[in-house]
Amino acid sequence: MNLIALIKERAKYYKCLACSQALADCQVKLLNEADGHCTVEVTCANCGVSFVAVLLLKKAKHPDGLPKAASEGPISSDEMLDVHEFMKAFNGPIKELVRWRPSRQPSSS
């Protein structure tokens, strides 16, 4: 998804500064893009008022934007069963859960 499309998709969660209507169908024009931020002109589809916004851009932690696990493919049935068995037997604080690592090593195909 390109930057303008992303901004337009997120705009529906914000209201126009002039008419207080959702910015769902607003027009967005990129004025400047620099390292870590961009400047855009937003025009409300309802009342036509334009305003300038500076948006901070958060870079993805991974080059492709996906966590490492997501790039390795879907979760296997065996992995789901391992989690199910572990959770069924688990009786402890949530902090213990985030440290859990499967004891089984992946099989080499």
N, C-alpha and C positions, 0 to 999 in steps of 0.2 A: 504494500500500500504506500503510495507516495505521501509526502508531507502535507500537501493541501487537502487531499482526501481524508487523511487522518484528523486534521484540524476540523474539517467540516463534520466528520462523524462525531467528534467529541463536543462540538459546539451545541448540540441539542441539549446538553446538560447545563448550559449557561443561559442567562437571560440578558436581553438587550438593556443597556444602561439608560436608554430613553423611554422605551414603552413597556419594559418588563416582560415582554413575550419571549418565549424560547427562541434561540438562534438556530433552530433546526434547519431551515432552508436558506441560511445566510450565504452571502458571497464572500469569498476569502481571496485576497490578493497578497502574494508574498512580496514584501518590500525589500527585505534583506535577510540573509542567512549567514551567520558567523559561527565560529566554534562554540557550541554550547547554548546558543539561543537563535531565535529568528524574530523578525518584526513583520507583522501582517496587518493589513487593513481589512476590517470586517464590516460588512454592510448588512444591516438587518433587513430581512425579506418583508417584515411586517410594516415598519415605519420608514425605511430608507436611510436612517441615520448611519453614518460611518464613523468608526473609531479605530485607533491604532492600538495594537496589543503587542507586547514583547513576551514571547513564550520561551521558557527555559526548556532545553531538550536534554533528556536523560538518555545517555548512550546505553545500548544493550551490553550486558556483561559478556556475551558470546558473539563472535563475528556474525553468525547467522541469526542471532536474536533468539535462539532456542537454547534451553538448558541442555547440557550434555546428554542427559538421559532421554530427552525427546528425540534427539538425532539418532539414537541407537535403536529406534523402532518401538513398536507397541509392547506393552507388558505381556509376558507369556502367561499361559494358564498355570504353569508350574510356579511362577512367581506369585501369582494371585493366591494360589493354595498355600504357599509358604507364609504369606502375610496373614491369611485367614487363620491358619494353625497357630501362628505366633500370637495374634490378637485374642484368640479363644483362650489361650493359656496365660495371657498377660494379666498381672495384678500388681500394678505399681503406679508411681507418679508419671505424669506426661513427660517430664524431663528425661526419664529413662527411655521413652519411645523414640525420641529424636536421636539418641545415640545408638539405637539398634542397627545392626548390620547383619545381613543374612550369613549364616555359617556355611551354607553350601556354595561352592565355587561354580561359576558357569561352566557348562560342558563345552568342550571344543568340538566344533562340527567339521 
